């Protein structure tokens, strides 16, 4: 087994994040006797997608070292000694993994049945890593250009955007013309109404004048 280059802190954090997000976290943090090669194949593939190229054995060995160191530091914490961030900077993240696994004791073999499917895998399920479900892993979100768009949400091309702008402008012009036409019609109706009222007032004034003249003649 090749030792490989030294693990960088960034790579260790990627490994811990992937373990933390997996549904096998309790089996991995415990000293389980269940087969876990398939689990580490998934973890290795997830690390590779995130730019961390490590072999299955390298991932598993590094995890065992981290786990042993964590439980050793846990003993010191119980004695009242604070964890040294310089000698083991991964303690907080390891503790979050341990908490997520409901704090099993180191060496505990009484784990849940989440790994039973590993023992029941057939040879046909192991033929290709491409058929493995990585939905439990954390993968970077696709960029705008890499995204697979559905028919209902296809982004507009520059040509389509130009046509959309032109259609919107035409719609605005039609609405403006309709508004102006309606306004002119209302103004014309108002003018007719005002003219009719003024005509009625003048007729009333003429009638009053005639009445006054008749009364004056009689006096």
FIKOLZA-1660 file (N, C-alpha, C; in steps of 0.1 Angstrom, whole numbers, plus 5000, padded with zeros to 4 digits):
% residues 219
   i   px   py   pz ch aa at
   1 5008 4988 5000  A  X  N
   1 5000 5000 5000  A  X CA
   1 5009 5012 5000  A  X  C
   2 5007 5021 4991  A  X  N
   2 5015 5034 4990  A  X CA
   2 5010 5044 5000  A  X  C
   3 5020 5050 5006  A  X  N
   3 5016 5060 5017  A  X CA
   3 5010 5073 5011  A  X  C
   4 5016 5077 4999  A  X  N
   4 5010 5089 4993  A  X CA
   4 5015 5102 4999  A  X  C
   5 5013 5113 4993  A  X  N
   5 5018 5126 4998  A  X CA
   5 5010 5129 5011  A  X  C
   6 5016 5138 5019  A  X  N
   6 5010 5142 5032  A  X CA
   6 4997 5149 5029  A  X  C
   7 4988 5147 5038  A  X  N
   7 4974 5153 5037  A  X CA
   7 4975 5167 5041  A  X  C
   8 4969 5176 5033  A  X  N
   8 4968 5190 5036  A  X CA
   8 4956 5192 5045  A  X  C
   9 4956 5203 5053  A  X  N
   9 4945 5206 5062  A  X CA
   9 4932 5207 5053  A  X  C
  10 4933 5213 5042  A  X  N
  10 4921 5215 5034  A  X CA
  10 4915 5202 5029  A  X  C
  11 4924 5192 5026  A  X  N
  11 4919 5179 5022  A  X CA
  11 4913 5171 5033  A  X  C
  12 4919 5173 5045  A  X  N
  12 4913 5166 5057  A  X CA
  12 4899 5172 5060  A  X  C
  13 4897 5185 5058  A  X  N
  13 4884 5191 5061  A  X CA
  13 4874 5185 5050  A  X  C
  14 4878 5184 5038  A  X  N
  14 4869 5178 5028  A  X CA
  14 4865 5164 5032  A  X  C
  15 4875 5156 5036  A  X  N
  15 4872 5142 5041  A  X CA
  15 4862 5142 5052  A  X  C
  16 4864 5151 5062  A  X  N
  16 4855 5151 5074  A  X CA
  16 4841 5156 5070  A  X  C
  17 4840 5166 5061  A  X  N
  17 4827 5170 5056  A  X CA
  17 4820 5159 5049  A  X  C
  18 4827 5152 5041  A  X  N
  18 4820 5141 5034  A  X CA
  18 4815 5130 5043  A  X  C
  19 4824 5126 5053  A  X  N
  19 4820 5116 5063  A  X CA
  19 4808 5121 5071  A  X  C
  20 4808 5134 5075  A  X  N
  20 4797 5140 5083  A  X CA
  20 4784 5140 5075  A  X  C
  21 4784 5141 5062  A  X  N
  21 4772 5142 5054  A  X CA
  21 4767 5128 5050  A  X  C
  22 4775 5118 5052  A  X  N
  22 4771 5104 5048  A  X CA
  22 4761 5098 5057  A  X  C
  23 4753 5089 5052  A  X  N
  23 4743 5082 5061  A  X CA
  23 4750 5071 5069  A  X  C
  24 4763 5069 5067  A  X  N
  24 4770 5058 5074  A  X CA
  24 4779 5064 5085  A  X  C
  25 4776 5076 5090  A  X  N
  25 4785 5083 5099  A  X CA
  25 4786 5075 5112  A  X  C
  26 4775 5069 5117  A  X  N
  26 4776 5061 5130  A  X CA
  26 4785 5049 5128  A  X  C
  27 4784 5042 5117  A  X  N
  27 4792 5030 5114  A  X CA
  27 4807 5034 5113  A  X  C
  28 4810 5045 5107  A  X  N
  28 4823 5049 5105  A  X CA
  28 4830 5054 5118  A  X  C
  29 4822 5061 5127  A  X  N
  29 4828 5066 5139  A  X CA
  29 4830 5055 5149  A  X  C
  30 4822 5045 5148  A  X  N
  30 4823 5033 5157  A  X CA
  30 4833 5023 5152  A  X  C
  31 4837 5014 5160  A  X  N
  31 4847 5004 5156  A  X CA
  31 4838 4992 5151  A  X  C
  32 4833 4994 5140  A  X  N
  32 4823 4984 5135  A  X CA
  32 4830 4972 5128  A  X  C
  33 4824 4961 5129  A  X  N
  33 4829 4949 5122  A  X CA
  33 4822 4947 5108  A  X  C
  34 4813 4956 5105  A  X  N
  34 4806 4955 5092  A  X CA
  34 4815 4959 5080  A  X  C
  35 4813 4952 5069  A  X  N
  35 4822 4956 5057  A  X CA
  35 4819 4970 5053  A  X  C
  36 4830 4978 5050  A  X  N
  36 4828 4992 5046  A  X CA
  36 4836 4996 5034  A  X  C
  37 4840 4986 5026  A  X  N
  37 4848 4990 5014  A  X CA
  37 4839 4998 5005  A  X  C
  38 4826 4994 5003  A  X  N
  38 4818 5002 4994  A  X CA
  38 4816 5016 4999  A  X  C
  39 4815 5018 5012  A  X  N
  39 4813 5031 5017  A  X CA
  39 4825 5040 5014  A  X  C
  40 4837 5034 5016  A  X  N
  40 4849 5042 5013  A  X CA
  40 4851 5044 4998  A  X  C
  41 4846 5036 4990  A  X  N
  41 4846 5038 4975  A  X CA
  41 4838 5051 4972  A  X  C
  42 4827 5052 4978  A  X  N
  42 4818 5064 4976  A  X CA
  42 4825 5076 4981  A  X  C
  43 4831 5076 4993  A  X  N
  43 4838 5087 4999  A  X CA
  43 4849 5091 4990  A  X  C
  44 4857 5081 4986  A  X  N
  44 4868 5084 4977  A  X CA
  44 4864 5091 4964  A  X  C
  45 4853 5087 4958  A  X  N
  45 4848 5093 4946  A  X CA
  45 4843 5107 4948  A  X  C
  46 4837 5109 4960  A  X  N
  46 4832 5123 4963  A  X CA
  46 4844 5132 4965  A  X  C
  47 4855 5127 4972  A  X  N
  47 4867 5136 4973  A  X CA
  47 4873 5139 4960  A  X  C
  48 4873 5129 4951  A  X  N
  48 4879 5132 4938  A  X CA
  48 4871 5142 4930  A  X  C
  49 4858 5143 4931  A  X  N
  49 4850 5153 4925  A  X CA
  49 4853 5167 4930  A  X  C
  50 4858 5167 4943  A  X  N
  50 4861 5180 4949  A  X CA
  50 4876 5184 4948  A  X  C
  51 4883 5176 4939  A  X  N
  51 4897 5179 4937  A  X CA
  51 4907 5173 4946  A  X  C
  52 4902 5164 4955  A  X  N
  52 4911 5157 4964  A  X CA
  52 4913 5143 4960  A  X  C
  53 4924 5140 4953  A  X  N
  53 4927 5127 4947  A  X CA
  53 4934 5118 4957  A  X  C
  54 4927 5109 4963  A  X  N
  54 4933 5099 4973  A  X CA
  54 4928 5085 4970  A  X  C
  55 4936 5075 4974  A  X  N
  55 4931 5062 4972  A  X CA
  55 4922 5058 4983  A  X  C
  56 4915 5047 4981  A  X  N
  56 4906 5042 4991  A  X CA
  56 4913 5039 5004  A  X  C
  57 4925 5032 5003  A  X  N
  57 4932 5029 5015  A  X CA
  57 4937 5041 5023  A  X  C
  58 4941 5051 5015  A  X  N
  58 4946 5064 5021  A  X CA
  58 4935 5071 5028  A  X  C
  59 4923 5071 5023  A  X  N
  59 4912 5077 5030  A  X CA
  59 4908 5070 5042  A  X  C
  60 4908 5056 5041  A  X  N
  60 4904 5048 5053  A  X CA
  60 4915 5049 5064  A  X  C
  61 4928 5049 5060  A  X  N
  61 4939 5050 5070  A  X CA
  61 4939 5064 5077  A  X  C
  62 4937 5074 5069  A  X  N
  62 4936 5088 5075  A  X CA
  62 4925 5089 5085  A  X  C
  63 4913 5084 5081  A  X  N
  63 4901 5084 5090  A  X CA
  63 4904 5077 5103  A  X  C
  64 4910 5065 5102  A  X  N
  64 4913 5057 5114  A  X CA
  64 4923 5065 5124  A  X  C
  65 4933 5072 5117  A  X  N
  65 4942 5080 5125  A  X CA
  65 4935 5092 5132  A  X  C
  66 4926 5099 5125  A  X  N
  66 4918 5110 5130  A  X CA
  66 4909 5105 5142  A  X  C
  67 4903 5093 5139  A  X  N
  67 4894 5088 5149  A  X CA
  67 4901 5084 5162  A  X  C
  68 4913 5078 5161  A  X  N
  68 4920 5074 5173  A  X CA
  68 4925 5086 5180  A  X  C
  69 4930 5096 5173  A  X  N
  69 4934 5108 5179  A  X CA
  69 4923 5116 5186  A  X  C
  70 4911 5116 5180  A  X  N
  70 4900 5122 5186  A  X CA
  70 4896 5116 5200  A  X  C
  71 4895 5103 5200  A  X  N
  71 4891 5096 5212  A  X CA
  71 4902 5097 5223  A  X  C
  72 4914 5098 5219  A  X  N
  72 4925 5101 5228  A  X CA
  72 4924 5115 5235  A  X  C
  73 4921 5124 5226  A  X  N
  73 4919 5138 5231  A  X CA
  73 4907 5139 5240  A  X  C
  74 4896 5131 5237  A  X  N
  74 4884 5131 5245  A  X CA
  74 4887 5126 5259  A  X  C
  75 4896 5117 5261  A  X  N
  75 4900 5113 5274  A  X CA
  75 4906 5124 5282  A  X  C
  76 4915 5132 5275  A  X  N
  76 4921 5143 5281  A  X CA
  76 4911 5154 5285  A  X  C
  77 4901 5156 5276  A  X  N
  77 4890 5165 5279  A  X CA
  77 4883 5161 5292  A  X  C
  78 4880 5148 5293  A  X  N
  78 4873 5144 5305  A  X CA
  78 4881 5146 5318  A  X  C
  79 4894 5147 5316  A  X  N
  79 4903 5149 5328  A  X CA
  79 4905 5164 5331  A  X  C
  80 4898 5172 5322  A  X  N
  80 4898 5187 5324  A  X CA
  80 4909 5194 5316  A  X  C
  81 4915 5187 5306  A  X  N
  81 4925 5193 5298  A  X CA
  81 4918 5198 5285  A  X  C
  82 4921 5210 5281  A  X  N
  82 4915 5215 5269  A  X CA
  82 4923 5210 5257  A  X  C
  83 4916 5207 5246  A  X  N
  83 4922 5202 5234  A  X CA
  83 4932 5213 5228  A  X  C
  84 4943 5208 5223  A  X  N
  84 4953 5217 5218  A  X CA
  84 4950 5219 5203  A  X  C
  85 4946 5232 5199  A  X  N
  85 4943 5234 5185  A  X CA
  85 4955 5233 5176  A  X  C
  86 4967 5234 5181  A  X  N
  86 4978 5233 5172  A  X CA
  86 4982 5219 5169  A  X  C
  87 4981 5210 5179  A  X  N
  87 4984 5196 5177  A  X CA
  87 4973 5188 5170  A  X  C
  88 4960 5192 5173  A  X  N
  88 4949 5185 5166  A  X CA
  88 4938 5196 5163  A  X  C
  89 4940 5203 5152  A  X  N
  89 4930 5213 5148  A  X CA
  89 4917 5208 5144  A  X  C
  90 4915 5195 5142  A  X  N
  90 4903 5189 5137  A  X CA
  90 4893 5185 5148  A  X  C
  91 4897 5187 5160  A  X  N
  91 4889 5183 5171  A  X CA
  91 4874 5188 5170  A  X  C
  92 4872 5201 5168  A  X  N
  92 4858 5206 5167  A  X CA
  92 4849 5198 5156  A  X  C
  93 4855 5196 5145  A  X  N
  93 4848 5190 5134  A  X CA
  93 4846 5175 5137  A  X  C
  94 4856 5168 5143  A  X  N
  94 4854 5154 5147  A  X CA
  94 4843 5153 5158  A  X  C
  95 4843 5163 5167  A  X  N
  95 4832 5162 5177  A  X CA
  95 4818 5164 5171  A  X  C
  96 4817 5172 5161  A  X  N
  96 4804 5174 5154  A  X CA
  96 4800 5161 5147  A  X  C
  97 4810 5153 5142  A  X  N
  97 4807 5140 5136  A  X CA
  97 4802 5131 5147  A  X  C
  98 4810 5131 5158  A  X  N
  98 4806 5122 5169  A  X CA
  98 4792 5125 5174  A  X  C
  99 4789 5138 5175  A  X  N
  99 4776 5142 5180  A  X CA
  99 4765 5137 5170  A  X  C
 100 4768 5139 5157  A  X  N
 100 4758 5134 5147  A  X CA
 100 4756 5119 5148  A  X  C
 101 4766 5112 5152  A  X  N
 101 4764 5097 5153  A  X CA
 101 4759 5093 5167  A  X  C
 102 4754 5103 5175  A  X  N
 102 4748 5100 5188  A  X CA
 102 4758 5096 5198  A  X  C
 103 4770 5100 5196  A  X  N
 103 4781 5098 5206  A  X CA
 103 4784 5083 5210  A  X  C
 104 4786 5075 5200  A  X  N
 104 4789 5061 5204  A  X CA
 104 4803 5060 5211  A  X  C
 105 4805 5050 5219  A  X  N
 105 4818 5048 5225  A  X CA
 105 4827 5042 5215  A  X  C
 106 4840 5046 5217  A  X  N
 106 4850 5040 5208  A  X CA
 106 4852 5025 5210  A  X  C
 107 4851 5017 5199  A  X  N
 107 4852 5003 5201  A  X CA
 107 4838 4997 5202  A  X  C
 108 4827 5005 5202  A  X  N
 108 4814 4999 5202  A  X CA
 108 4810 4992 5189  A  X  C
 109 4806 4980 5190  A  X  N
 109 4802 4973 5178  A  X CA
 109 4787 4971 5176  A  X  C
 110 4780 4977 5185  A  X  N
 110 4765 4976 5185  A  X CA
 110 4761 4988 5177  A  X  C
 111 4761 4988 5163  A  X  N
 111 4757 4999 5155  A  X CA
 111 4744 4995 5148  A  X  C
 112 4738 5006 5142  A  X  N
 112 4726 5004 5135  A  X CA
 112 4728 4996 5122  A  X  C
 113 4717 4992 5116  A  X  N
 113 4718 4983 5104  A  X CA
 113 4719 4991 5091  A  X  C
 114 4725 5003 5092  A  X  N
 114 4726 5011 5080  A  X CA
 114 4735 5005 5070  A  X  C
 115 4745 4996 5075  A  X  N
 115 4754 4990 5066  A  X CA
 115 4751 4977 5061  A  X  C
 116 4739 4972 5064  A  X  N
 116 4735 4958 5060  A  X CA
 116 4735 4957 5045  A  X  C
 117 4732 4967 5038  A  X  N
 117 4731 4966 5023  A  X CA
 117 4745 4964 5017  A  X  C
 118 4755 4968 5025  A  X  N
 118 4769 4965 5019  A  X CA
 118 4772 4951 5018  A  X  C
 119 4767 4943 5028  A  X  N
 119 4770 4928 5028  A  X CA
 119 4761 4921 5018  A  X  C
 120 4750 4927 5014  A  X  N
 120 4741 4921 5005  A  X CA
 120 4743 4925 4991  A  X  C
 121 4753 4933 4988  A  X  N
 121 4755 4938 4974  A  X CA
 121 4759 4926 4966  A  X  C
 122 4754 4925 4954  A  X  N
 122 4758 4915 4944  A  X CA
 122 4770 4919 4936  A  X  C
 123 4776 4910 4929  A  X  N
 123 4787 4913 4920  A  X CA
 123 4783 4923 4909  A  X  C
 124 4771 4922 4904  A  X  N
 124 4767 4931 4894  A  X CA
 124 4766 4946 4899  A  X  C
 125 4764 4948 4912  A  X  N
 125 4763 4962 4917  A  X CA
 125 4776 4968 4918  A  X  C
 126 4787 4960 4918  A  X  N
 126 4800 4965 4920  A  X CA
 126 4808 4967 4907  A  X  C
 127 4802 4965 4896  A  X  N
 127 4809 4965 4883  A  X CA
 127 4814 4979 4879  A  X  C
 128 4806 4989 4883  A  X  N
 128 4810 5003 4879  A  X CA
 128 4807 5013 4890  A  X  C
 129 4817 5021 4892  A  X  N
 129 4815 5032 4902  A  X CA
 129 4805 5042 4897  A  X  C
 130 4802 5043 4884  A  X  N
 130 4793 5053 4879  A  X CA
 130 4779 5050 4883  A  X  C
 131 4776 5038 4887  A  X  N
 131 4762 5035 4890  A  X CA
 131 4759 5037 4905  A  X  C
 132 4769 5041 4913  A  X  N
 132 4767 5043 4927  A  X CA
 132 4759 5056 4929  A  X  C
 133 4750 5056 4939  A  X  N
 133 4743 5068 4942  A  X CA
 133 4751 5077 4952  A  X  C
 134 4754 5089 4947  A  X  N
 134 4762 5098 4956  A  X CA
 134 4753 5110 4961  A  X  C
 135 4740 5107 4962  A  X  N
 135 4731 5118 4966  A  X CA
 135 4733 5123 4980  A  X  C
 136 4740 5114 4988  A  X  N
 136 4743 5118 5002  A  X CA
 136 4755 5126 5004  A  X  C
 137 4763 5127 4993  A  X  N
 137 4775 5135 4995  A  X CA
 137 4773 5150 4992  A  X  C
 138 4782 5158 4996  A  X  N
 138 4781 5172 4993  A  X CA
 138 4790 5175 4981  A  X  C
 139 4783 5180 4970  A  X  N
 139 4790 5183 4958  A  X CA
 139 4788 5198 4955  A  X  C
 140 4797 5204 4948  A  X  N
 140 4796 5219 4945  A  X CA
 140 4784 5221 4936  A  X  C
 141 4777 5232 4937  A  X  N
 141 4765 5235 4929  A  X CA
 141 4770 5238 4915  A  X  C
 142 4763 5233 4904  A  X  N
 142 4767 5236 4891  A  X CA
 142 4767 5251 4887  A  X  C
 143 4776 5255 4879  A  X  N
 143 4775 5269 4875  A  X CA
 143 4764 5271 4865  A  X  C
 144 4761 5284 4862  A  X  N
 144 4750 5288 4853  A  X CA
 144 4751 5281 4839  A  X  C
 145 4764 5280 4834  A  X  N
 145 4766 5275 4821  A  X CA
 145 4766 5259 4821  A  X  C
 146 4768 5253 4833  A  X  N
 146 4769 5239 4834  A  X CA
 146 4755 5233 4838  A  X  C
 147 4746 5241 4842  A  X  N
 147 4733 5236 4846  A  X CA
 147 4725 5230 4835  A  X  C
 148 4718 5219 4838  A  X  N
 148 4709 5212 4829  A  X CA
 148 4695 5218 4831  A  X  C
 149 4690 5226 4820  A  X  N
 149 4678 5233 4821  A  X CA
 149 4666 5224 4816  A  X  C
 150 4655 5225 4822  A  X  N
 150 4643 5219 4817  A  X CA
 150 4637 5227 4806  A  X  C
 151 4627 5221 4799  A  X  N
 151 4621 5229 4788  A  X CA
 151 4613 5241 4793  A  X  C
 152 4609 5241 4805  A  X  N
 152 4601 5252 4810  A  X CA
 152 4610 5263 4816  A  X  C
 153 4623 5261 4818  A  X  N
 153 4631 5271 4823  A  X CA
 153 4644 5274 4815  A  X  C
 154 4643 5271 4802  A  X  N
 154 4654 5273 4793  A  X CA
 154 4657 5288 4793  A  X  C
 155 4670 5293 4795  A  X  N
 155 4673 5307 4795  A  X CA
 155 4672 5313 4781  A  X  C
 156 4668 5325 4780  A  X  N
 156 4666 5332 4767  A  X CA
 156 4680 5334 4761  A  X  C
 157 4680 5332 4748  A  X  N
 157 4691 5336 4740  A  X CA
 157 4691 5351 4737  A  X  C
 158 4702 5356 4732  A  X  N
 158 4703 5371 4729  A  X CA
 158 4692 5374 4718  A  X  C
 159 4690 5365 4709  A  X  N
 159 4680 5368 4698  A  X CA
 159 4666 5368 4704  A  X  C
 160 4663 5359 4713  A  X  N
 160 4650 5358 4720  A  X CA
 160 4648 5370 4729  A  X  C
 161 4659 5374 4736  A  X  N
 161 4658 5386 4744  A  X CA
 161 4654 5399 4736  A  X  C
 162 4661 5400 4724  A  X  N
 162 4658 5411 4715  A  X CA
 162 4643 5411 4711  A  X  C
 163 4638 5399 4707  A  X  N
 163 4624 5398 4703  A  X CA
 163 4614 5401 4715  A  X  C
 164 4618 5397 4727  A  X  N
 164 4610 5400 4739  A  X CA
 164 4609 5415 4741  A  X  C
 165 4621 5422 4740  A  X  N
 165 4621 5436 4742  A  X CA
 165 4612 5444 4732  A  X  C
 166 4613 5439 4719  A  X  N
 166 4605 5446 4709  A  X CA
 166 4590 5443 4711  A  X  C
 167 4586 5431 4715  A  X  N
 167 4572 5428 4718  A  X CA
 167 4567 5437 4730  A  X  C
 168 4576 5438 4740  A  X  N
 168 4572 5446 4752  A  X CA
 168 4570 5461 4748  A  X  C
 169 4579 5466 4739  A  X  N
 169 4577 5480 4735  A  X CA
 169 4565 5482 4727  A  X  C
 170 4561 5473 4718  A  X  N
 170 4549 5474 4711  A  X CA
 170 4537 5474 4720  A  X  C
 171 4537 5465 4730  A  X  N
 171 4526 5465 4739  A  X CA
 171 4524 5478 4747  A  X  C
 172 4535 5484 4751  A  X  N
 172 4535 5497 4758  A  X CA
 172 4529 5508 4749  A  X  C
 173 4534 5508 4736  A  X  N
 173 4528 5518 4727  A  X CA
 173 4513 5516 4725  A  X  C
 174 4509 5504 4724  A  X  N
 174 4494 5502 4722  A  X CA
 174 4487 5506 4734  A  X  C
 175 4492 5504 4746  A  X  N
 175 4485 5508 4758  A  X CA
 175 4485 5523 4759  A  X  C
 176 4496 5530 4755  A  X  N
 176 4496 5544 4755  A  X CA
 176 4486 5550 4745  A  X  C
 177 4485 5544 4733  A  X  N
 177 4476 5549 4723  A  X CA
 177 4461 5548 4728  A  X  C
 178 4458 5536 4734  A  X  N
 178 4445 5534 4739  A  X CA
 178 4442 5544 4750  A  X  C
 179 4451 5547 4759  A  X  N
 179 4449 5557 4769  A  X CA
 179 4446 5571 4764  A  X  C
 180 4454 5575 4754  A  X  N
 180 4452 5588 4748  A  X CA
 180 4439 5589 4741  A  X  C
 181 4435 5579 4734  A  X  N
 181 4422 5579 4727  A  X CA
 181 4411 5580 4737  A  X  C
 182 4412 5572 4748  A  X  N
 182 4402 5573 4758  A  X CA
 182 4401 5587 4765  A  X  C
 183 4413 5593 4767  A  X  N
 183 4413 5606 4773  A  X CA
 183 4407 5616 4764  A  X  C
 184 4410 5616 4751  A  X  N
 184 4404 5625 4741  A  X CA
 184 4388 5624 4741  A  X  C
 185 4384 5612 4741  A  X  N
 185 4369 5609 4741  A  X CA
 185 4363 5615 4754  A  X  C
 186 4369 5614 4765  A  X  N
 186 4364 5619 4777  A  X CA
 186 4364 5634 4777  A  X  C
 187 4374 5640 4771  A  X  N
 187 4375 5655 4770  A  X CA
 187 4364 5660 4761  A  X  C
 188 4361 5653 4750  A  X  N
 188 4351 5657 4741  A  X CA
 188 4337 5656 4748  A  X  C
 189 4335 5646 4755  A  X  N
 189 4322 5644 4762  A  X CA
 189 4320 5655 4773  A  X  C
 190 4331 5658 4780  A  X  N
 190 4331 5669 4790  A  X CA
 190 4328 5682 4783  A  X  C
 191 4334 5685 4772  A  X  N
 191 4331 5698 4765  A  X CA
 191 4317 5699 4761  A  X  C
 192 4311 5688 4756  A  X  N
 192 4297 5688 4752  A  X CA
 192 4288 5690 4764  A  X  C
 193 4291 5684 4775  A  X  N
 193 4283 5686 4787  A  X CA
 193 4284 5700 4792  A  X  C
 194 4296 5706 4792  A  X  N
 194 4298 5720 4797  A  X CA
 194 4290 5729 4787  A  X  C
 195 4291 5727 4774  A  X  N
 195 4284 5736 4765  A  X CA
 195 4269 5735 4767  A  X  C
 196 4264 5723 4769  A  X  N
 196 4249 5721 4772  A  X CA
 196 4245 5728 4784  A  X  C
 197 4253 5728 4795  A  X  N
 197 4250 5735 4807  A  X CA
 197 4250 5750 4806  A  X  C
 198 4259 5755 4798  A  X  N
 198 4260 5769 4796  A  X CA
 198 4248 5774 4788  A  X  C
 199 4244 5766 4778  A  X  N
 199 4232 5769 4770  A  X CA
 199 4220 5770 4778  A  X  C
 200 4218 5760 4788  A  X  N
 200 4207 5760 4797  A  X CA
 200 4207 5773 4806  A  X  C
 201 4218 5776 4810  A  X  N
 201 4220 5788 4819  A  X CA
 201 4215 5801 4811  A  X  C
 202 4220 5802 4799  A  X  N
 202 4217 5814 4791  A  X CA
 202 4202 5814 4788  A  X  C
 203 4196 5803 4786  A  X  N
 203 4181 5802 4783  A  X CA
 203 4174 5807 4796  A  X  C
 204 4178 5803 4808  A  X  N
 204 4172 5807 4820  A  X CA
 204 4174 5822 4822  A  X  C
 205 4185 5827 4819  A  X  N
 205 4188 5841 4821  A  X CA
 205 4178 5849 4811  A  X  C
 206 4176 5845 4799  A  X  N
 206 4167 5851 4790  A  X CA
 206 4153 5851 4795  A  X  C
 207 4149 5840 4800  A  X  N
 207 4136 5839 4806  A  X CA
 207 4134 5848 4817  A  X  C
 208 4144 5849 4826  A  X  N
 208 4143 5859 4837  A  X CA
 208 4141 5873 4833  A  X  C
 209 4149 5876 4823  A  X  N
 209 4149 5890 4818  A  X CA
 209 4135 5893 4812  A  X  C
 210 4129 5884 4804  A  X  N
 210 4116 5886 4799  A  X CA
 210 4106 5888 4810  A  X  C
 211 4107 5880 4820  A  X  N
 211 4097 5880 4831  A  X CA
 211 4098 5894 4838  A  X  C
 212 4110 5899 4840  A  X  N
 212 4112 5912 4847  A  X CA
 212 4106 5923 4838  A  X  C
 213 4107 5922 4825  A  X  N
 213 4102 5932 4816  A  X CA
 213 4087 5932 4817  A  X  C
 214 4080 5921 4817  A  X  N
 214 4066 5920 4818  A  X CA
 214 4061 5926 4831  A  X  C
 215 4067 5923 4842  A  X  N
 215 4063 5928 4855  A  X CA
 215 4065 5943 4855  A  X  C
 216 4075 5948 4849  A  X  N
 216 4078 5962 4849  A  X CA
 216 4067 5970 4841  A  X  C
 217 4063 5964 4830  A  X  N
 217 4052 5971 4822  A  X CA
 217 4039 5972 4830  A  X  C
 218 4036 5962 4837  A  X  N
 218 4023 5962 4845  A  X CA
 218 4024 5972 4856  A  X  C
 219 4035 5974 4862  A  X  N
 219 4036 5984 4873  A  X CA
 219 4035 5998 4867  A  X  C
% end
